[in-house]
Amino acid sequence: MKRFRLSFLLLTVLLLASCATEKRIWYMQDARPYTPEQILQQGQIRIQPFDRLTIVVNSKDPELAVPFNAATSLSALTGLSTYSSGQTLQIRTVDEQGMLDMPVIGPIKCAGLTRSELAHRIADKIVEGGYINDPTVNIQFADMNISVTGEVARPGRYAITSDKVTIFDALAMAGDMTVYGVRDEVAVMREVDGVRHIEYLNLLSKEIFDSPAFYIRQNDIIYVKPNRYKAQSAEISQNRSFYISIVSTLISVATLIVTITK
């Protein structure tokens, strides 16, 4: 009978611990199923100073578009990229003032624009200048990266290709959080106009959708801190290694002293 009571007690403790653990892992716990919500028209990645872009201008008459795809100056270019058709593309860098130097039409203000908005602005300038009547402009980011670190399965730096990347997309790239990650205080570090901001996200609540850091931008750093159990475990392990190192050193010194005094 005592053994049965002990087993029942242990099972109850395990179940309670399991429930407590699961409650801290579920995302958006206060979200109601089958409750549609209006999606805000925001979140598209916008061009920033020092972004690297490939820009291709096309026309029904390909020869008319050639000058717009040529190199402008060494300062505007930082490399070459190969297009799927085999055409070599110039990689153009947005300068620190947010300007992009384009062939023929000259500098264009592009900081704060989306890829689509910049493509329309370039096409309008080409038409207004009387160069091409039917230009189509394709713009791609040459390289966009984010960093995900802390309590995730695969910490590292990841390339993003989509115009909209959420915090959940970023965590998925890194293999999601481990069970030790604190889900109600995920830090997103971001630089805006030369000022560093840190936004904390609560992934346990659907209010995360209203956060300015829900949509990730290029060069963001996402940090998932460990919970207290993982932190304490790491501290104990570190202290253990420290004391083992001291004991090992003392033994070595004692052995040396004994050897010398013989």
Secondary structure as UniProt FT lines:
FT   HELIX           2..23
FT   TURN            24..25
FT   TURN            29..30
FT   TURN            33..34
FT   TURN            49..50
FT   STRAND          52..58
FT   HELIX           62..65
FT   HELIX           66..69
FT   HELIX           74..76
FT   STRAND          77..82
FT   TURN            84..85
FT   STRAND          88..93
FT   TURN            96..97
FT   STRAND          99..102
FT   TURN            103..105
FT   STRAND          106..109
FT   TURN            111..112
FT   HELIX           115..128
FT   TURN            129..130
FT   STRAND          136..141
FT   STRAND          145..150
FT   STRAND          156..159
FT   HELIX           167..173
FT   TURN            174..175
FT   TURN            179..180
FT   TURN            183..184
FT   STRAND          186..192
FT   TURN            193..194
FT   STRAND          195..201
FT   TURN            203..204
FT   HELIX           206..210
FT   TURN            212..213
FT   TURN            218..219
FT   STRAND          221..224
FT   HELIX           228..261
//
